[in-house]
Each structure stands twice: as C-alpha cells, then as structure tokens.
Amino acid sequence: MAEDFPWDKLLSLAARQGAAAVLEEGLAFLLESIGGSAGAVYIHGSLPQRVTRGRIPPPLREALKKGEPSPAAFPAKDNILILPVRVGQRDLGWVALVRAAGRRLARPQTLFLSRWAQGMGYLAWLSTEVKILQEQRQQLTAKLREEQARIIRTQEDVRRELARDLHDGTVQRLSTIAMGLEYVRNLFQARPELVPDELESLRTLALKASQEARLLLFELRPLILESEGLAAALRAYAEQIPAEGVAIHLELSDFSRRLGFAKEEAIFDILQEAVTNARKHAQAENIHLRLQGEKGYLVCFVEDDGRGFKVTQAEKASERRMHFGLLNMRERAEMIKASLAVESAPGKGT
C-alpha cells in the first residue's frame, strides 16, 4: 500500500496543469484506496485551492463552510476521516474522506492515508506558490524592460534637448562671431574707425556664448552639488542663468542642511527642470525659487508669472510619453519619496 500512491503522476500534473489537477487526482486515489464515496480537500495559500468529489454529507458540508473542520467533531461512527495538512508548525489545509459504511481502517492504513494527504497537499501548495513566483518574476522582468526602455527614452530626450540648446544658442552665437570676425577683417582695411565698435559687439556675443556653455555644463554635472550641497548649488545655478528677459529670485531661508547626495541630486534636477520650463516656455518676467523648512520637511517652490498652462492636458501628454519634463519631475520625486504638486492656469503663471 505504501508504494501505490501515484507520486510520478502527481509531479507531472503539478508541472503541466497545476495544483487543482494534483488535488483532483490525489483525492480520487485516496477515495479509491478506502472505498470512499465522497471527499474534499482545501489548501490555503496565496491562491487557495478547493476540490470536492461525490456527495458530501450535510454535517461535513456545514463544517467546511465554517472553515477548517476538526477531527474531534466527527467520531468513527460517522465514517468521516479528517486529515490535516501541515509543514512544521504551519497549517496548509486539510483532506476530508467519507468512508464506505461499516468499513474500518487499521492504524497503519490511517497513517499511510495521512502521509499521502500530507504529501499531496504540500505538492499542491508548492505548485501554487511556484506559479505565483513565476508570474511575479515575469512581471518584474517586464517592468525591468519597461524601465530600461524608459531610461533610454529619457536619455534620448536629454540628448535632443542638449543638441537643440547648443544649436539654437551657443552654435548660433559662435557662427555669428565667425562671420563677424570676417567682416571686421574686411572693415579694418576699408573703415578702420568702425572696428572697435564691431569688436565690442563680438566680445559681448563671445561672453554670452561662454555663459551659455558654462550653464549647460553646470546643468549636466553640477560638481558643487556633491561638494557643498543643495543650497550652494542653487546659488551657483542662479548666478549662471543669463539675465535676459527674466529675473531669477532665490530665497533659501537660511537652509544649509545636507540631505544626502542622492536626494539633493533629485531635488536639484526637479528644480532645474521647472526653472528651464519657465525660462523657455512661460514667457515669464520673474521666476521665484524658494527653499524653506516646514515641520521637519524641506519644501521647495518654483513660481513664475508667465502665461501658464492646463495641467491636466500636460499630464495626459506626459502619460502618453509626448512630453517628458513633467514625467521626469514626478519620477524623480517618487524615487526619494517626495511629493510634487503643479498648479497652473492659462494666463496665471505656474
């Protein structure tokens, strides 16, 4: 009798069809081995499994509805055998068998049934948990691939933005300087008295090109952020921004505490993105950048008096990956367990 239990078949079913098939086959064998007419098996777990076979007597049916049935509740005369399924101190479930009327089971037979029920239940529970782990692994793999794709998209977006900034700003000014130098060379021979004014204009253009290049480098890698912290980096950033058409107002409220480089880097990136958006798109005259402590929290504000926008439309565009600025700010905030709020309306600033 000890060698009759179909372990190989159950293992194959666990691999191919899962826990329910294991319990169906195992319960059928247990009932057949004792000449039973009905039975039920229930396995707890992340995905509970319940299988019944035959006509369950009303007392057992009621006990099953209330939860795990107690073996003491069914004396031998009821022909109902309750077999608990455990691993160590952990209850995994139970198996209930309805024996043929008048049939007695010797103690060795009961022990074999208990071991078989125990092994069958554990195999079904393990099969379910493995399936869940496999599904979680697939979800994590898909999420990892999505995150890798998002990082690549973000990098490409940053590259395009950098290329656009270089082309529209620094490269244009350098091209103008090159043409201006050619003009000055010709002017030196024809109208030398005009050369000083032209050189001064070229000098102003060169300074602006240099300032723009320094700002781009600072935005890409603000070394002062790592060495001196967020407050010092924001002061340097505000000083680097060209004072053309928009005034930057920085208020730090005596904030100088270090937060750790990862948090400070994320905060700086968020504030930089907000300031850049205001400078390039808001047509603002003033941008206020404030840091202040409130009840143990650091609260940062970027406010402008520009043309504003519809936040819901911008968020929908962000979700569709059409606009990365707002999405990048939100993701950076989530990384450091911070919250980000955007308030704006057309004509009312941001």
C-alpha positions as CSV (number, residue, x, y, z in Angstrom):
1,M,0.0,0.0,0.0
2,A,2.9,2.4,0.8
3,E,4.2,2.3,-2.8
4,D,0.8,2.6,-4.5
5,F,0.4,6.4,-4.3
6,P,0.9,7.9,-7.8
7,W,3.7,10.4,-7.0
8,D,5.2,10.4,-10.5
9,K,1.8,11.2,-12.0
10,L,1.1,14.0,-9.4
11,L,4.5,15.5,-10.1
12,S,3.8,15.6,-13.8
13,L,0.4,17.1,-13.2
14,A,1.9,19.8,-10.9
15,A,4.4,20.7,-13.7
16,R,1.8,20.7,-16.5
17,Q,-1.6,21.6,-15.1
18,G,-1.1,23.0,-11.6
19,A,-2.5,22.5,-8.1
20,A,-6.1,21.7,-8.9
21,A,-5.2,18.8,-11.1
22,V,-2.9,17.4,-8.3
23,L,-5.7,17.6,-5.8
24,E,-8.3,16.1,-8.2
25,E,-6.0,13.1,-8.9
26,G,-4.8,12.7,-5.3
27,L,-8.3,12.8,-3.8
28,A,-9.6,10.3,-6.3
29,F,-6.8,7.9,-5.4
30,L,-7.4,8.3,-1.7
31,L,-11.1,7.6,-2.0
32,E,-10.5,4.6,-4.2
33,S,-8.0,3.2,-1.7
34,I,-10.5,3.2,1.1
35,G,-13.6,2.6,-1.0
36,G,-14.8,6.1,-0.1
37,S,-17.9,7.7,-1.7
38,A,-17.0,11.4,-1.3
39,G,-14.3,13.7,-0.2
40,A,-13.0,17.3,-0.1
41,V,-9.6,18.9,0.1
42,Y,-8.7,22.6,0.8
43,I,-5.3,24.1,0.7
44,H,-4.6,27.6,2.0
45,G,-2.1,29.9,0.3
46,S,-1.7,32.9,-2.0
47,L,-4.2,31.2,-4.3
48,P,-6.4,28.9,-2.2
49,Q,-7.4,25.6,-3.8
50,R,-10.6,23.7,-3.0
51,V,-11.7,20.4,-4.6
52,T,-14.7,18.2,-3.8
53,R,-15.7,14.8,-5.1
54,G,-19.0,12.9,-4.6
55,R,-21.9,13.8,-2.3
56,I,-20.6,15.5,0.9
57,P,-22.8,14.7,4.0
58,P,-24.6,17.7,5.4
59,P,-22.6,17.7,8.8
60,L,-19.3,17.8,6.9
61,R,-20.6,20.4,4.4
62,E,-21.5,22.7,7.2
63,A,-18.2,22.2,8.9
64,L,-16.4,23.0,5.6
65,K,-18.4,26.3,5.2
66,K,-17.3,27.5,8.6
67,G,-13.6,26.8,8.0
68,E,-11.2,24.0,8.8
69,P,-13.1,21.0,10.2
70,S,-12.0,19.5,13.5
71,P,-11.3,15.7,13.5
72,A,-12.8,15.6,17.0
73,A,-16.1,16.7,15.6
74,F,-16.5,13.5,13.6
75,P,-16.4,10.3,15.6
76,A,-15.6,7.0,13.9
77,K,-19.3,6.1,13.5
78,D,-19.8,9.0,11.1
79,N,-17.4,7.3,8.7
80,I,-15.7,10.7,8.1
81,L,-11.9,11.0,8.3
82,I,-10.3,14.4,8.6
83,L,-6.6,14.5,7.7
84,P,-4.7,17.8,8.5
85,V,-2.0,19.0,6.1
86,R,0.9,20.8,7.8
87,V,4.5,21.7,7.2
88,G,6.3,22.1,10.5
89,Q,4.1,24.3,12.6
90,R,2.3,25.8,9.6
91,D,-1.2,24.6,8.7
92,L,-1.6,24.2,4.9
93,G,-5.2,22.9,4.9
94,W,-7.0,19.5,5.3
95,V,-8.3,16.5,3.5
96,A,-11.8,15.0,4.4
97,L,-12.7,11.5,3.3
98,V,-16.1,9.8,3.6
99,R,-15.6,6.1,4.0
100,A,-17.8,3.2,2.9
101,A,-20.4,2.4,5.6
102,G,-19.1,-0.1,8.1
103,R,-15.6,-0.1,6.8
104,R,-12.9,0.1,9.4
105,L,-9.3,1.3,8.8
106,A,-6.4,-0.2,10.6
107,R,-3.9,2.2,12.2
108,P,-1.2,1.6,9.6
109,Q,-3.7,2.4,6.8
110,T,-4.7,5.6,8.6
111,L,-1.0,6.6,8.9
112,F,-0.4,5.9,5.2
113,L,-3.5,8.0,4.3
114,S,-2.3,10.8,6.5
115,R,1.2,10.8,4.9
116,W,-0.3,10.7,1.4
117,A,-2.7,13.5,2.2
118,Q,0.2,15.5,3.7
119,G,2.4,15.0,0.6
120,M,-0.4,15.7,-1.9
121,G,-1.4,18.9,-0.1
122,Y,2.2,20.1,0.2
123,L,2.8,19.4,-3.5
124,A,-0.3,21.3,-4.5
125,W,0.6,24.3,-2.2
126,L,4.1,24.3,-3.5
127,S,2.9,24.2,-7.1
128,T,0.7,27.2,-6.5
129,E,3.5,29.2,-4.8
130,V,5.9,28.4,-7.6
131,K,3.3,29.5,-10.2
132,I,2.9,32.8,-8.3
133,L,6.7,33.3,-8.1
134,Q,7.0,32.6,-11.8
135,E,4.2,35.2,-12.5
136,Q,5.9,37.7,-10.3
137,R,9.2,37.1,-12.0
138,Q,7.6,37.7,-15.4
139,Q,6.0,40.9,-14.1
140,L,9.3,42.1,-12.7
141,T,11.1,41.2,-15.9
142,A,8.5,43.1,-17.9
143,K,8.8,46.0,-15.5
144,L,12.6,46.0,-15.7
145,R,12.4,46.0,-19.5
146,E,9.9,48.9,-19.4
147,E,12.2,50.8,-17.0
148,Q,15.2,50.2,-19.2
149,A,13.2,51.5,-22.2
150,R,12.1,54.5,-20.2
151,I,15.7,55.3,-19.2
152,I,16.8,55.0,-22.9
153,R,13.9,57.3,-23.9
154,T,14.8,59.8,-21.2
155,Q,18.5,59.8,-22.3
156,E,17.5,60.4,-25.9
157,D,15.2,63.2,-24.8
158,V,18.1,64.8,-22.8
159,R,20.4,64.4,-25.8
160,R,17.9,66.0,-28.1
161,E,17.3,68.9,-25.7
162,L,21.0,69.4,-25.3
163,A,21.6,69.3,-29.1
164,R,18.7,71.8,-29.5
165,D,20.1,74.1,-26.8
166,L,23.6,74.0,-28.4
167,H,22.3,74.6,-31.9
168,D,19.9,77.4,-31.0
169,G,22.2,79.2,-28.6
170,T,25.9,78.5,-28.4
171,V,26.4,77.3,-32.0
172,Q,24.4,80.2,-33.4
173,R,26.5,82.7,-31.5
174,L,29.8,81.1,-32.5
175,S,28.7,81.2,-36.1
176,T,27.8,84.9,-35.8
177,I,31.2,85.5,-34.2
178,A,33.0,83.8,-37.0
179,M,31.1,85.8,-39.6
180,G,31.7,88.9,-37.6
181,L,35.4,88.3,-37.5
182,E,35.4,88.0,-41.3
183,Y,33.5,91.3,-41.5
184,V,36.0,93.0,-39.1
185,R,38.9,91.9,-41.2
186,N,37.4,93.5,-44.3
187,L,36.3,96.5,-42.3
188,F,39.8,97.0,-40.9
189,Q,41.0,97.9,-44.5
190,A,38.0,99.9,-45.6
191,R,36.7,101.7,-42.4
192,P,39.2,101.1,-39.5
193,E,37.5,103.7,-37.3
194,L,34.4,101.3,-37.1
195,V,36.4,98.3,-36.0
196,P,36.4,99.0,-32.2
197,D,32.6,99.0,-32.0
198,E,32.3,95.8,-34.0
199,L,34.9,94.1,-31.8
200,E,32.9,95.1,-28.7
201,S,29.8,93.6,-30.2
202,L,31.7,90.4,-30.9
203,R,33.1,90.4,-27.4
204,T,29.6,90.6,-26.0
205,L,28.5,87.7,-28.2
206,A,31.5,85.6,-27.1
207,L,30.7,86.3,-23.4
208,K,27.1,85.2,-23.9
209,A,28.2,82.0,-25.8
210,S,30.7,81.3,-23.0
211,Q,28.0,81.8,-20.4
212,E,25.5,79.5,-22.2
213,A,28.2,76.8,-22.5
214,R,29.0,77.1,-18.8
215,L,25.3,76.9,-17.9
216,L,24.9,73.7,-20.0
217,L,27.9,72.1,-18.4
218,F,26.6,73.1,-14.9
219,E,23.2,71.6,-15.6
220,L,24.8,68.4,-16.8
221,R,27.1,67.9,-13.9
222,P,27.0,70.5,-11.0
223,L,30.1,69.4,-9.1
224,I,29.4,71.9,-6.4
225,L,26.2,69.9,-5.5
226,E,28.3,67.0,-4.4
227,S,31.0,69.0,-2.6
228,E,28.9,71.8,-1.0
229,G,25.3,70.7,-1.1
230,L,22.0,71.8,-2.5
231,A,21.9,75.4,-1.2
232,A,25.3,76.2,-2.6
233,A,24.5,74.5,-6.0
234,L,21.3,76.6,-6.3
235,R,23.2,79.8,-5.6
236,A,25.7,78.9,-8.3
237,Y,22.9,77.9,-10.7
238,A,21.0,81.2,-10.2
239,E,24.3,83.1,-10.9
240,Q,24.9,81.1,-14.1
241,I,21.5,81.8,-15.7
242,P,21.7,84.7,-18.2
243,A,19.8,87.8,-17.1
244,E,18.0,88.2,-20.4
245,G,14.3,89.0,-20.2
246,V,13.7,87.0,-16.9
247,A,14.8,87.7,-13.4
248,I,15.7,84.9,-11.0
249,H,14.8,85.5,-7.4
250,L,16.4,83.0,-5.0
251,E,15.3,82.6,-1.4
252,L,17.0,79.9,0.8
253,S,15.6,80.9,4.2
254,D,18.9,80.0,5.9
255,F,18.7,76.5,4.6
256,S,22.1,74.7,4.7
257,R,21.4,71.2,6.0
258,R,22.8,68.3,3.9
259,L,20.2,65.7,2.8
260,G,22.5,63.1,1.2
261,F,23.7,63.4,-2.4
262,A,21.0,61.1,-4.0
263,K,18.2,63.3,-2.5
264,E,19.9,66.6,-3.2
265,E,20.6,65.5,-6.8
266,A,17.0,64.6,-7.4
267,I,15.7,67.8,-5.9
268,F,18.2,69.9,-7.9
269,D,17.1,68.1,-11.1
270,I,13.4,68.8,-10.4
271,L,14.0,72.5,-9.6
272,Q,16.3,72.8,-12.7
273,E,13.6,71.3,-14.9
274,A,11.0,73.6,-13.5
275,V,13.2,76.7,-14.0
276,T,14.2,75.6,-17.5
277,N,10.5,75.2,-18.5
278,A,9.7,78.6,-17.1
279,R,12.6,80.2,-18.9
280,K,11.9,78.6,-22.3
281,H,8.1,78.3,-22.5
282,A,6.4,80.5,-19.9
283,Q,7.4,83.9,-21.3
284,A,7.8,84.9,-17.7
285,E,9.4,88.1,-16.4
286,N,10.2,86.7,-12.9
287,I,11.0,83.3,-11.6
288,H,11.0,82.8,-7.8
289,L,13.0,79.8,-6.5
290,R,12.5,79.2,-2.7
291,L,13.6,76.6,-0.2
292,Q,12.3,76.5,3.3
293,G,11.9,74.1,6.2
294,E,8.3,73.3,7.4
295,K,7.7,70.9,10.4
296,G,10.7,68.8,9.6
297,Y,10.2,68.8,5.8
298,L,12.0,70.6,3.1
299,V,9.6,72.5,0.9
300,C,10.7,73.8,-2.5
301,F,8.9,76.3,-4.7
302,V,9.4,77.4,-8.3
303,E,6.9,80.1,-9.2
304,D,6.7,82.2,-12.4
305,D,4.5,85.0,-13.6
306,G,4.3,83.6,-17.2
307,R,1.5,82.5,-19.4
308,G,0.7,79.3,-17.5
309,F,-0.9,76.1,-19.0
310,K,-3.6,73.5,-18.5
311,V,-2.1,71.0,-16.0
312,T,-4.5,68.1,-17.0
313,Q,-3.5,68.4,-20.7
314,A,0.2,68.4,-19.8
315,E,-0.3,65.3,-17.5
316,K,-2.1,63.4,-20.3
317,A,0.7,64.3,-22.7
318,S,3.2,63.1,-20.2
319,E,1.3,59.8,-19.7
320,R,1.4,59.3,-23.5
321,R,5.2,59.9,-23.5
322,M,4.7,63.0,-25.6
323,H,6.2,65.4,-23.0
324,F,8.9,64.1,-20.7
325,G,9.5,67.2,-18.5
326,L,6.6,66.7,-16.0
327,L,7.0,62.9,-16.1
328,N,10.7,63.2,-15.3
329,M,10.0,65.5,-12.3
330,R,7.3,63.2,-10.9
331,E,9.5,60.1,-11.3
332,R,12.5,61.8,-9.6
333,A,10.2,62.9,-6.7
334,E,8.9,59.3,-6.3
335,M,12.4,58.0,-6.2
336,I,13.2,60.0,-3.0
337,K,9.6,59.5,-1.6
338,A,8.8,63.2,-2.1
339,S,5.5,64.7,-3.4
340,L,5.2,67.0,-6.4
341,A,2.4,69.5,-6.9
342,V,1.9,71.5,-10.1
343,E,-0.6,74.4,-10.1
344,S,-1.1,76.5,-13.2
345,A,-3.8,78.0,-15.4
346,P,-3.6,79.9,-18.7
347,G,-2.6,83.5,-18.1
348,K,-2.0,82.9,-14.3
349,G,1.6,81.7,-14.1
350,T,2.8,78.3,-12.7
